[in-house]
């Protein structure tokens, strides 16, 4: 597991919790809209670790992630987590999700927002209070906990989003473009958090920022036109990744995009 070693043992326990590691199984999953197939009969098994999901716009990444999170239902196939169906409360209790466009309540404070999200997740009040305090400290928002979200910068909002995704100590953490809006220092902090989460949980990370994948992902998943075309270790796939990136985006990894 890639980890810069910047987190202490207390921080590590806050992220990973004490849950039993589980596997995510995607079996013959297909998603169709009328005559268009967006995800095409995918088979995938993921165990604890960090997985970088790559692909151009329209490759099916977001649709796949939304199905994994139970927001969309597969047209065919099934998805299970630790043997639990995606329709079950047990599945949802093990899931943490940060979508690309996350909705905030601007007049809530950061603390109020986390308590509200904890209530939606069914976390008991006493645990919600302590968990919110732990996570606000962890993501560097303790001093801003009682300030309204409308006063937060984009990076602060993104860190708050990461905190809410960790509230229930998830066994599966799904992150869609999570470093958007983060400055370089915040991005390094985020990488440390996610690398540690991958010690005992499955982290599925969709991003266009190759350096994020390079620094924290154990494995790479590449999608094209709804199909999984490559799965492998970062160290073994660098050449394939660079060729894939050039083909999909018309530029080499690390080149500034407009």
Secondary structure, 3 states (H helix, E strand, C coil): CCCCCCCCHHHHHHHHCCCCCCCEEEEEEEEEECCEEEEEEEEEEECCEEEEEECCCCCCHHHHHHHHCCCCCCCEEEEEECCEECCCHHHHHCEEEECCCCCCCCCCEHHHHHHHHHHHCCCCHHHHHHHHHHHHHHCCCHHHCCCEHHHCCHHHHHHHHHHHHCCCCCCEEEEECCCCCCCHHHHHHHHHHHHHHCCCCEEEEECCCHHHHHHHCCEEEEEECCEEEEEEEHHHHHHHHHHHHHHHHCCCCCCCCC
